[in-house]
Amino acid sequence: MSDQHDAARVGRVEAHRLDGFIDAAFAFAVSVLAIAGADVPHSLHDLLLALDRVPGFACSFATLLLFWHRHVRWRDRFRLHDGLSIFLSLMLVFFALIFVYPLNMLFQAFFGSIHDALTHTALPNEPMIGSVHELKALYICYGLAYACMAGCLAALYGHSLRRSDVVHAERIEACATFYAQLGSIAVALLSLIAALLIPDTGAWSGLPGYIYGLLFVAYWIPGRWSRRALARTA
């Protein structure tokens, strides 16, 4: 009995350490977003220029926060600490640290293009994307990283659904998240294919980015299904 208690205590300690490491890794990724390509402002003019980066940072922050929050909900609901769960959680961190760079560049370039269209001036420290070919490469990097992160979450929730002791309400929530992540993978791969196929002209250069608007559908459909399923069981 004592050996089982000690093993359980060690398992809980290891789980909390892993949770702390994952949270710290996401916090580090957010800090990279905040400082990437930005100098410390030394005047009001520099400060105002730096604030122009806020919309891109906000969108990047929200995207990373979504993945982190999905993982937090998974570990709060299921608290698995087997080898596969640890591996998938660490791979999620690995891809998040890769994902942060194309994420930041893509959103900063997007809002930089809006700023340029409205004011006819380029933002300072705006990512230099000199051709459609370079933009396509950025979309491909972003799509691969996004699909891999969504795949890690889908695999975590799918692994949890194989347990027989999951209560019905948690199973419904896990199913909804699982299918939402599968939808996210499909959207990312569709964007990646579009990036590979678009011609090297400016007319279609934004298509891979617009495809990510389908993420609202990918999350809305499973969310609507789960709310109805939970309402029927209430």
N, C-alpha and C positions, 0 to 999 in steps of 0.2 A: 504493500500500500504506500509506503514511504517513497519507494522508487518511482511509482507511478505519479505521485504528487510532485516529486522533484522534476520528473520529465515534463509534466504539464507546465510547471513554473518556468523551466528553461525555454519551453516552446513559446510561452507568452512573452518572455523577455526578448527572444529572437524576433518574434512577430512585431513587437513594438519598435525594436531597433530598425527593422526593415521599413516599417511605416515612416519612422523619422527620417530615414535615408531618402525615401521616395519623396516625401514632402520637401526636404531640403533641396533635392535635385530640381524639382519643379520651381522652387523659390529662386534657385540659381538661374534657371532658364529665364524667369521673369526679369531678374536683375540684368541679364545679358540684353534682353529687349530694351530695357530702360537706358542703358549706356551705349548700346551699339551705334557707332558712327556719330556720337554726339560729344561735343566738347563742353567743358564747364563754362557757362556764360559769364562774361566779365562786364557786361553792360546791359542796360535795358533793351537795347536793340538786339543783342545776342539772345537775351531771354525770350523776346517775342518770336525770334526766328526758331528758337528751340521748341516753343510751344506749338509751332506748326506741325511738329512730329507727334503731337498727342493723339490725333485720330488714328493714325497707323498703330501707335502703341496700344491704344484702347482695344482695337480689333484683334491685335495679336495676343494681348493679355486675355481677352475673353475666350479666344480659341484654345489657348493652353489651359485656362481655368476649366473649360468644359471637360477636357480629358482628365485632368486631375480630380475633378468632382466626381466623374463617373467611377474612377478607381476608388475614391473614398467611400462612395456608396456601396461598392462591391465588398470592400473589406469590412465595412460596418455590418453588412447583411450576412455575410457568409464566413468570414474569418478563416479561410483555408490557409494552411501553412505547409502544404506538401511541395514536393520538388517542382512540379509543373507550374503551380501557382507562383512560386518564388521566381522561376525562370521567366514567366510571362510578365510579371511585375517589373523585373529588372530590364527586360527588353523594352517595355513601355518607357522607362526612364531613358534608356539608350537612344531610342528613336526621338524622344522629346528633345534631347540635347542636340540631335542632328536637325530636327524639325525647326528649331528656333531661328536658325539663320535664313533659310528660304522663306519662312513665315514673315520675319521682319522685313526682308527685302521686298517681298511681294506686296505687302500692305503699304509700305512706305512709297513704293513705286506707283501704286494705285492712287493714293491720295496726292502724291506729287504730280501726277498727270492731271488730276482735277484742279489742283492749285495752279498749274501752268495754263490750263484752259481758261480759268477765270481771271487770272492776273497777268498772264503772259510773262511770268518770271519763274525761274526754277527755284525750288527749295534748296537751302544749303544742306550739304551732306546727303542729298538725294542719291539713291543707288543709281549707278551709271549702267544703264542697259542700252547698248548702242545699236542693237538690231533686233529684228523679230526672231532671228535664230537664237540669240541670247535669252530672249524672253521665253521662248519655247523650252530651252534648257532649264530655266528657273521653274516653269510650270511642271516640268517632269520631276525635278527634285522635290518640289512641294507635294505633288501628287503621290509619289512613292512613299515619302515620309508620313503623309496623312493616312494613306491606306495601311501602312504598317502599324501605326498607333491604333487605328480603329480595329485592325485585326487582332492586336494584343488584347484589347478590351473585349472583343467578341469571343475570343478563345477563353478568357477568364470567366465570362458569364456562362458560356456554353459548358465549361468544365464544372461550374457550380450546379448547373441544371441536371447533371448526371447523378447528383446526390439524392438519396431517397428520403432524407429527413427534412427537406426544404418545405416550409409551410406554403399553403396555396397562394396567399397574397404575395409572398416574396417570390414565388415561382412566376407569377404573372408579371411582376416588375422586372425580374431577370429576363424573361422572354422578350418583353418590350425593348429593353436595352440591347439585348442580343441582336434582335432584328434591326434596330436602329443603327447599330454598328455595321451590320452587313450592308445596309443601305448606304452608309457613309463610305464603305469600301467601294461599292459600285459607282457612286458619284465620283470618287477620286480617280478610279480607273477610267471612267468615261472622260473625265477632264484630261487625263494623261494621254488617252488615245486621240482626243481632239488636238492636243498640243503636238502630237507626232504627225497628224495629217494636215493641219492647216498650212496654207501656202505661206511663203516668206514675203508676204505683203501685209501692210498695216490694216487692211480692211477687216480681217478675221482674227487679229492678234488678241483681242479680249475674250474670244469665245471660251477658252479653257477656264478662265476665271468666272465667267457668268454661269457656267455649269454648276458651280458650287452653290448657286441659289437653290438647287434641287435638294440640298441638305434639309431645308425646312420641311419638305415633303417626307424625306427619309425619317425625320424625327416625329412629324405630326401623325402619320398613319399608325405607327406602333403605340404612340402615346394615347391616341384616341381609342385604339383597341383595348389598351390596358385599363383606361378609365371606365369603359363600359363593362369589362370583365370584372373589375373590382366592385362596380355598382351592383352587378348581378349577385355577387357573393355576399353583399352586405345584408 
